[in-house]
């Protein structure tokens, strides 16, 4: 019998077959599962039927439970002798606040273990045949958050451009601002961009256009979270469907 502790478990981008063996073992035997709202139903179905579920779903940068409250839940449940799984979409340490939760557990003297998951960027790129690095297109990759502590406060200068791939999490709602920010930093308006929506799930979509059309494409296509934005020439090597056609036709009408 495993001792009471907190496990920060990555649920990956959605496809249950992309879970690690360890993740499946832990969620199927946990006493308490503290889960995000974006964890796929197929993964939720693998949870121990006897486990108590605690939802801390988040919507547009607003937690149903604030982060300090989540930390307190993890500590309290572990102190009560429970085996606690904190189930997160993607990977706990990539924009998952896993670092904060691990610190809270350590400060309270609670054993904590991190079980990595396939990130949205890795899973979505693989499913779309989009190589984040490629000898002919990109030798560097950067992950950024599109709405983390204020977009205007983030310095992205030099993170996108020739030979580089920029992956933007949580950027759907701020796509127009992201476009303005990148172009102001010197990136060409014609830079290829892809939007990967609900990556690895049955209803996934992968679309591409150019940077100047990013916000308009997201609006036209009704893109919803979870979704990521990928900027760079590697986008042209992917299977993402071209949505620039619509933009070009609109431009012709205006002209």
C-alpha positions in Angstrom: 0.0 0.0 0.0 1.4 3.4 -1.0 1.8 6.1 1.6 -0.2 9.2 1.6 1.3 11.8 -0.6 0.5 14.3 -3.4 1.1 13.3 -7.0 1.1 16.1 -9.6 0.0 14.1 -12.6 0.1 15.2 -16.2 -3.0 14.1 -18.2 -1.5 15.0 -21.5 -3.3 16.8 -24.3 -6.4 14.6 -24.3 -5.9 11.2 -25.9 -6.0 8.7 -23.0 -3.5 6.5 -24.9 -0.9 9.1 -24.5 -1.0 8.8 -20.7 2.1 7.3 -19.0 1.7 3.9 -17.4 2.5 5.5 -14.1 -0.3 8.1 -14.6 -2.9 5.5 -15.3 -1.8 3.5 -12.2 -2.0 6.5 -9.9 -5.4 7.8 -11.1 -6.9 4.4 -11.0 -5.9 3.9 -7.3 -6.1 7.4 -5.8 -8.2 8.3 -2.8 -8.8 11.9 -3.9 -8.4 13.4 -7.4 -8.2 17.2 -7.7 -8.7 17.8 -11.3 -8.8 20.6 -13.9 -11.8 21.3 -16.1 -10.0 20.5 -19.4 -9.1 16.9 -18.6 -10.8 14.8 -21.2 -13.8 12.7 -20.2 -12.0 9.5 -21.5 -9.3 10.2 -19.0 -11.7 11.0 -16.2 -13.3 7.6 -16.8 -10.1 5.9 -15.7 -10.2 7.4 -12.2 -10.8 5.0 -9.3 -14.6 4.7 -8.9 -14.2 5.0 -5.2 -12.1 8.2 -5.3 -13.5 11.5 -4.2 -13.4 14.1 -7.0 -12.7 17.7 -6.4 -13.0 20.0 -9.4 -10.9 23.2 -9.6 -11.9 24.0 -13.1 -10.6 27.3 -14.6 -12.2 29.5 -17.2 -10.5 32.4 -18.9 -7.9 33.1 -16.2 -10.4 32.7 -13.4 -10.2 29.7 -11.1 -13.4 28.3 -9.5 -10.9 27.8 -6.6 -8.0 30.3 -6.3 -4.5 28.9 -6.5 -3.9 29.3 -2.8 -7.2 27.4 -2.2 -6.0 24.6 -4.4 -2.7 24.4 -2.5 -4.6 24.2 0.8 -6.8 21.4 -0.6 -3.8 19.3 -1.6 -2.1 19.8 1.8 -5.3 19.2 3.8 -6.2 16.0 2.0 -2.7 14.6 2.2 -2.5 15.4 5.9 -5.7 13.4 6.4 -3.8 10.4 5.2 -5.1 10.3 1.6 -3.3 9.4 -1.6 -4.0 12.6 -3.6 -3.7 13.0 -7.3 -3.6 16.5 -8.7 -4.7 15.8 -12.3 -3.7 18.5 -14.8 -4.0 18.8 -18.6 -0.7 18.6 -20.4 2.4 18.6 -18.2 2.3 19.9 -14.6 5.5 22.0 -15.0 4.5 23.7 -18.3 2.1 26.5 -17.5 0.4 24.1 -15.1 1.3 25.9 -11.8 2.8 22.6 -10.7 5.8 24.4 -9.3 3.6 26.5 -6.9 1.8 23.4 -5.8 4.9 21.4 -5.2 6.3 24.3 -3.1 3.2 24.4 -1.0 3.4 20.7 -0.3 7.1 20.9 0.6 6.5 23.9 2.9 3.8 21.8 4.7 6.1 18.8 5.0 4.0 16.7 2.5 5.7 14.3 0.2 5.1 15.2 -3.4 5.9 13.6 -6.7 5.6 14.9 -10.2 4.5 12.6 -13.0 5.2 14.3 -16.3 2.7 14.4 -19.1 2.9 15.0 -22.8 2.5 18.8 -23.2 -0.1 20.3 -25.6 2.7 21.6 -27.8 4.4 18.1 -28.1 1.1 16.2 -28.5 -0.5 18.7 -30.9 2.6 19.1 -33.0 3.0 15.3 -33.3 -0.6 14.7 -34.2 -0.3 17.4 -37.0 3.0 16.2 -38.3 4.4 19.6 -37.3 8.1 19.3 -36.3 8.9 21.9 -33.6 12.5 21.7 -34.7 13.8 20.9 -38.2 17.3 21.2 -39.6 15.9 23.3 -42.5 13.6 25.5 -40.5 14.2 25.8 -36.8 16.9 25.0 -34.2 15.3 26.6 -31.2 11.8 26.4 -29.6 10.3 28.7 -27.0 7.1 28.3 -25.0 5.3 31.4 -23.8 1.9 32.2 -22.2 -0.4 34.5 -24.0 -2.1 35.8 -20.9 0.3 35.2 -18.0 0.7 38.1 -15.7 -0.1 40.6 -18.4 0.8 40.2 -22.1 2.4 43.7 -22.3 4.8 42.9 -19.5 6.4 40.0 -21.4 9.5 40.5 -23.5 9.3 38.2 -26.5 11.9 40.1 -28.6 14.0 37.6 -30.5 11.9 34.6 -29.6 10.3 34.3 -33.0 11.8 34.6 -36.5 14.1 32.8 -38.9 15.4 29.5 -37.5 13.0 29.7 -34.4 9.7 28.3 -33.4 7.4 30.1 -30.9 4.7 28.2 -29.1 2.0 30.3 -27.4 -0.2 28.7 -24.8 -3.4 30.4 -23.7 -3.3 32.9 -26.5 -6.7 32.5 -28.3 -8.4 35.3 -26.5 -5.4 37.7 -27.0 -4.5 36.7 -30.6 -4.9 40.2 -32.0 -2.7 41.6 -29.3 -0.2 38.8 -29.9 -0.1 39.7 -33.6 0.5 43.3 -32.9 3.2 42.5 -30.3 5.2 40.2 -32.7 5.0 42.5 -35.7 6.1 45.4 -33.5 9.1 43.2 -32.5 10.0 43.0 -36.2 8.4 39.7 -37.2 7.1 39.7 -40.8 3.3 39.9 -41.1 3.6 36.9 -43.6 5.1 34.6 -41.0 3.3 31.2 -41.0 1.2 30.5 -38.0 -0.8 27.4 -36.9 -3.6 27.0 -34.4 -4.0 23.6 -32.9 -7.4 23.2 -31.3 -8.3 20.3 -28.9 -5.1 18.5 -30.0 -5.1 14.7 -30.1 -8.9 14.5 -29.4 -11.4 13.1 -31.8 -12.7 16.6 -32.6 -9.3 18.2 -33.0 -8.6 20.8 -35.7 -5.3 22.1 -37.0 -5.4 25.3 -39.1 -2.7 27.6 -40.6 -2.6 31.1 -42.0 -0.2 34.0 -41.8 0.5 36.2 -38.7 -1.4 39.2 -39.8 -4.5 37.0 -40.3 -4.2 35.2 -37.0 -6.9 37.0 -35.0 -9.3 37.1 -37.9 -8.9 33.4 -38.6 -9.6 32.5 -35.0 -12.8 34.6 -35.1 -13.9 33.2 -38.5 -13.3 29.6 -37.5 -14.8 30.0 -34.0 -11.7 28.5 -32.3 -12.2 27.6 -28.7 -9.8 26.6 -25.9 -7.9 24.4 -25.4 -5.8 25.5 -28.3 -2.2 26.6 -28.9 -0.6 28.9 -31.5 2.6 28.0 -33.2 4.6 30.6 -35.1 7.4 29.9 -37.5 8.4 28.2 -40.8 7.9 24.7 -39.4 4.2 25.4 -39.7 4.6 24.9 -43.5 5.8 21.4 -43.0 2.7 20.3 -41.1 -0.6 18.8 -42.1 -2.5 21.8 -40.8 -5.3 22.9 -43.2 -4.7 26.2 -44.9 -7.2 28.9 -43.9 -5.4 31.8 -45.7 -7.7 31.3 -48.7 -10.6 33.0 -47.0 -8.4 35.9 -46.0 -7.0 36.4 -49.5 -10.6 36.4 -51.0 -11.7 39.0 -48.5 -8.6 41.2 -49.4 -9.5 40.9 -53.1 -13.0 42.2 -52.4 -11.7 45.1 -50.4 -9.3 46.0 -53.2 
